Amino acid sequence: MSATQIARAGGFRFIPGVYQYSAGVAAEPGFRLERVRFAEPVPMAEGFKRIAAVLEAAGRPKQAFAACELRSPAPFTEAGFEAFNREYGAVLTEWGIFQDGLNPVARSNVCPELHKPASPSFHAFTFTVVDAAAAPSFVVAGSGESAEGKGSYRDNTVALGDLSPAGMRQKAQWVLGEMERRMAALGFTWAETTGVQAYTVHDVHPFLADELVARGAARHGLTWQFCRPPVVDLEYEMDCRGVFHERVLPKG
């Protein structure tokens, strides 16, 4: 995993990833990460406006936007996902967030199987706040069972098309390993997590105890969201975080 870099003016460091996101972020000394969840998903354009308003109210620059969690109506084709990412990335560019061609913002983007949003929407976001006494905090971006930045998702997917218990276990093992690699790059382990989320519409029970629980990934429980990863043919995704300040924004 690449070494971390400092997000200028952001108050956090990040693991360089692919165009659409960094692989994870951690607050720099003197800052903490704060997670804000919307009571209901907010469409992208309105979500960016509401995020900007929260940052302004907190006295933070737009570069303090460190991570987000998206909800999309259905998995994208690879071409569709690339087009969506360019649209999303254009706003980050407008906000002055990209630096030296790198996107420092961590991200998860998943597709609810039920109660789908009408369009890609924000579920939650995380930003930095000045806090001299803050404990270390971090967010690891979501990863499905495909190595990113190595070509097409399909060509790099673990156990492609295998939805058997053995196939799903292989997928989960790869994703768990990726979570651990990303945490290690930021200087953390499962022991520092405050929240772990799994996204799949398939049965996790055959490997829940001896993979997730045994590794420590469910030390505070596991949030299983009945969602699909954002690209067709991916079946299992996770993200995790160690964040001590979280709140929910009401509708409106």
N, C-alpha and C positions, 0 to 999 in steps of 0.2 A: 504494500500500500504506500502511496506517495507520502512524503513528509507534509506536515501541515504548513499552511501559509496564513499570514495575518490579513484579515479583511480591513483595509484602510478605512478609518472613521467608523468602523462597525462595532469595535469592542469585542471581537471574537476571532478565533482562528478556524480554519477549515481544511478539509482534505480535498484537494483537487479531484474532480470527478469527470463527468461528461457535460455536454453543453447545457442540458436542462437542469442540472443540479450538482452541488458538491456532495461527497459521500457522507459528510457529517461536519458538525460545528461544535465548538466548545468556547465558553466565555473566557475572555482574557482576565487576568487579575484586575480587581477593581470593578468588575462588571458581573452581572448575573443574567441568566436567560429567564424570560418569563413567557409562558405559553398562554395564549388566549384562544378559546374555542367559541365559535358561533353557535347559538342555540339551535339554529337550522342552517344548512348550507347556503352560502351567499354566492350568486353568480359572479364570475371572474371580475368583470369591470367594476361592479358595485363593491365587491370584496376588496379590490385594490384601494378604492376610495375610503372604505372603512378602516383598512389597515393604516393608510396614510394619516387618517384622523387620530387614530390611537397613538401612533408615533408622535405626531405633533403635540397631542395633549400631554404626553410623557416627556416632552422636551428632547426627543431623540430624532436624529436625522434619518432619512429613508435608508441610509446604508446600515442602520441597526437592524433591519429586517433580515433575520438569520435563517429561518426555516418556515416551511408551510406544509399543510396537509390538504390535499385536494380530493374532490369527489367528481367523477365523470360518469356520464350516462351508461357507457358500455366500453369494453376494451377496444382500443384503436388498432387498425392495421399499422404496420410499421411506417408506411408513408403518411398516414393520418396522424400518427403520434409525432412524427417529425414536424409536420405543419403546425400542430397544436403547440409544440415546444417553442417554435419560432415566434408564435404570437405571444406566448407567455414571456419569453426571453426579451421581446421588444420592450415590454414594460420595465423589466429590470434594467435594461440598457438606458431607458429614459430616466430612470431613477438614479443613474450613476453607480449601479451596483457592480456590474462586470468590471473586473480589473485585469489588465494584461491578457485579455481574452478569456479569463476564467470566471465562472459563475460560483460565487461563494455560498449561495443560499442552498441549504439542504432541503429535500422535498420528498414527500410520499404522494402518490396519485393512484387512487384505487376506485373501483366501480362497484357500488352497492348492487347486490343481486335483486333486492326488493327496495321499494321506496326510492327509486332512482331520481337524481336531480334532472331537470330538463336540459341543463347545459353544464359544462365544467364549472365547478364551484369551489369556494374555499370552505373547508371544515374547521381548520385551526391554523394559527401561525405563531411563531416564536420570535421575540426580539430581545435585544440587550438593553439593560437598565444599569445605570451607574450605581454601584453598591460596594463600598470599600471593604465591608465585612462579609461579602458573599462567599458561600461554599462553592466549590467547583461545580459547574453544570454543563450539560452537553445534550445534543440531539444527533442521533444517527439516522441518516436518510433511509427510506424504504428500499428494499431490494427484493426482486423476485429471483427465480431459480435460473437466471441467465447471466453470464459474465458480460458486463457492459463495456462499451468502447472497443470491442473486438470484432465488429461487424454486425450482422443482423442478429436480432434476439433469437430467432428460430435456430440459426446455426450454432448457437452457444447455449442452448437450453438443456439443463439436466433432465434426463428421463423424459424427453419430449413425447407428449401424447400418452404417457403411462400414468393412469389414474388409479392403479392398483395400490393396495397398502404399501407394498415394497417401493413402488415408484414414488408415491407421496413422501415416504420416509427419505428417499434419496434427495428429493427436492428440499425438504425441510432441513436435512443435514447440511446441504450446500448453503442455504440461506442463513442458518444459524452460524456457520463458519464465517460467512461474510459479515454478519453482525459483530462477531468477535474480532475479526480483522479490523473493522472500522473503529470499534471501541478502542482497541489496542493502539491504533494510530493516534487517537486523541488522548490516550493515557488512562483509559477506564476499563472496567470489566463488568460482568453482570452484577457484581456486588454493589456497584454504584448506581444501578438503574432504579428509577422510581416508577417507570411505566414501560411495559412491553406490549406491543400489539401484533397480532397475526391476522392476515387477510387471506381467506380462502373460503370456498363454498364446499370444500370436501372435508371428510372426517379426519380430525386431528387426533382422535383418541388412541389409535394404534401406536403412535409414537410420542404422545404427550408426556407420559411419565419418564421414559428412559432417554428421551432426547431433550425436550424443553425443561422439564422439572429437574432432571438429573444435572443438567449443565448450570442450573441456577437462573434460567431465563424466566421462571415463574415464581420467583421468591416473594413477590408481592401480588401473586396472581397473574393471570394472562388475560388481556382484553382480546377476545376473538371477534373480529368484525366480519360479518357475512358479506364479503366483498371479493371481487376478482382483481388481480393485478391489471395494470392499464393497457397491456398489449396482448393481442390474441395469442392463444396457446400457452401463456404463462398461467400457473395455477396456484402459486403459493408465494406470499410476500410477508415480510416483517419489517418493523422499525422499533426503535427503543430510545429511551431518553432518561436522563437524570436531571430533572427540573423541579425545583422546590416551590416555585410560585406559579400557580395556574388559576385561571378564572374563566368564566363564561360570560359572553356578551349576549344580552337579550335580543329578541327580534326587533327590527326597526332600524 
